[in-house]
């Protein structure tokens, strides 16, 4: 499986990405809830996405000037869209079904401050 490279140039992180009123600048919550049917984030590979996210963020921490936390969450109530992740402080929801999707979200949203329109969850 091909892995997407994540930008690690500290200059690539806009200075306004630092949170002033939060313990973490960016907090990713990945739903890992499992239901008895397969239509749940946990049943559709969310644990793999969570492990990948933790590895990627850990690799970034020394090279960017942001405090980032990745956490597992319980059910977010949108099982049919999963796996889902929400990024705070913005409260942006993404569908994330592969490590490549996650890498794109980290590059464009977490580091770059933009959005990955094609992966944004719509309700």
Wavefront OBJ file of the C-alpha trace (Angstrom):
o trace
v 0.000 0.000 0.000
v 1.413 3.370 -1.002
v 1.762 5.980 1.737
v 1.274 9.680 1.219
v 4.089 11.877 2.476
v 3.116 14.391 5.135
v 4.569 17.860 4.964
v 6.823 18.477 7.944
v 8.234 21.878 7.150
v 7.476 24.080 10.184
v 7.224 27.072 7.876
v 4.251 25.356 6.242
v 2.178 25.741 9.428
v 0.424 29.127 9.570
v 1.095 30.944 12.847
v -2.634 31.522 13.377
v -3.141 27.747 13.779
v -2.060 27.957 17.423
v -5.015 27.866 19.820
v -4.925 30.424 22.593
v -7.819 29.157 24.718
v -7.341 25.396 24.543
v -4.897 22.875 25.946
v -4.353 21.446 22.449
v -4.111 23.512 19.303
v -5.805 20.730 17.337
v -7.731 17.735 18.641
v -8.795 14.872 16.369
v -11.573 12.583 17.606
v -11.947 9.328 15.692
v -15.065 7.264 16.323
v -14.172 3.633 17.033
v -17.593 2.528 18.254
v -18.686 -0.983 17.246
v -22.283 -2.008 16.739
v -23.633 -5.471 16.108
v -24.091 -4.657 12.424
v -21.285 -3.660 10.074
v -22.594 -0.108 9.668
v -20.422 1.395 12.365
v -17.115 3.205 12.408
v -15.446 0.442 14.417
v -16.806 -2.177 12.049
v -15.408 -0.322 9.055
v -11.745 0.019 9.988
v -11.693 2.956 12.400
v -9.134 1.304 14.689
v -6.664 1.147 11.799
v -7.285 4.849 11.073
v -6.788 5.684 14.770
v -3.443 3.834 14.940
v -2.274 5.515 11.735
v -3.322 8.945 13.044
v -1.424 8.473 16.301
v 1.734 7.414 14.446
v 1.539 10.326 12.008
v 0.904 12.948 14.659
v 3.696 11.577 16.839
v 6.067 11.817 13.863
v 5.000 15.445 13.298
v 5.240 16.714 16.845
v 8.946 17.521 16.748
v 8.759 19.301 13.413
v 5.746 21.592 13.727
v 4.846 24.190 16.286
v 1.404 22.787 17.167
v 0.085 20.750 20.063
v -2.002 17.975 18.486
v -3.963 15.234 20.234
v -5.606 12.167 18.666
v -8.349 10.488 20.697
v -10.748 7.631 20.212
v -14.367 8.598 20.661
v -17.608 6.791 21.236
v -20.503 6.900 18.835
v -21.049 10.204 17.052
v -24.497 9.171 15.824
v -23.672 9.000 12.116
v -22.730 5.323 11.808
v -23.804 5.116 8.179
v -21.071 7.592 7.209
v -18.196 5.988 9.109
v -15.404 5.893 9.845
v -15.741 9.477 11.001
v -13.389 11.957 12.575
v -14.001 15.426 13.939
v -11.290 18.069 14.200
v -11.495 20.715 16.884
v -11.443 23.598 17.523
v -13.174 24.050 14.157
v -15.646 21.175 14.564
v -15.109 19.909 11.017
v -16.357 16.369 10.321
v -14.641 14.079 7.831
v -15.278 10.632 6.429
v -11.960 8.842 6.589
v -11.821 5.321 5.211
v -8.103 4.851 4.538
v -4.673 5.924 5.767
v -4.335 7.921 2.534
v -7.516 9.858 3.396
v -6.070 10.589 6.833
v -2.756 11.756 5.357
v -4.631 14.130 3.064
v -6.612 15.503 6.017
v -3.431 15.984 8.064
v -1.634 17.724 5.194
v -4.434 20.031 4.122
v -6.384 20.657 7.317
v -4.125 20.060 10.323
v -0.928 21.478 8.841
v -2.239 23.763 6.118
v -5.392 25.071 7.788
v -7.498 24.274 4.725
v -10.265 21.764 4.136
v -10.476 18.493 2.220
v -13.820 19.083 0.542
v -14.162 15.614 -0.959
v -13.888 13.985 2.499
v -16.050 16.400 4.488
v -19.116 14.668 5.920
v -22.427 16.126 4.839
v -25.581 15.710 6.906
l 1 2 3 4 5 6 7 8 9 10 11 12 13 14 15 16 17 18 19 20 21 22 23 24 25 26 27 28 29 30 31 32 33 34 35 36 37 38 39 40 41 42 43 44 45 46 47 48 49 50 51 52 53 54 55 56 57 58 59 60 61 62 63 64 65 66 67 68 69 70 71 72 73 74 75 76 77 78 79 80 81 82 83 84 85 86 87 88 89 90 91 92 93 94 95 96 97 98 99 100 101 102 103 104 105 106 107 108 109 110 111 112 113 114 115 116 117 118 119 120 121 122 123
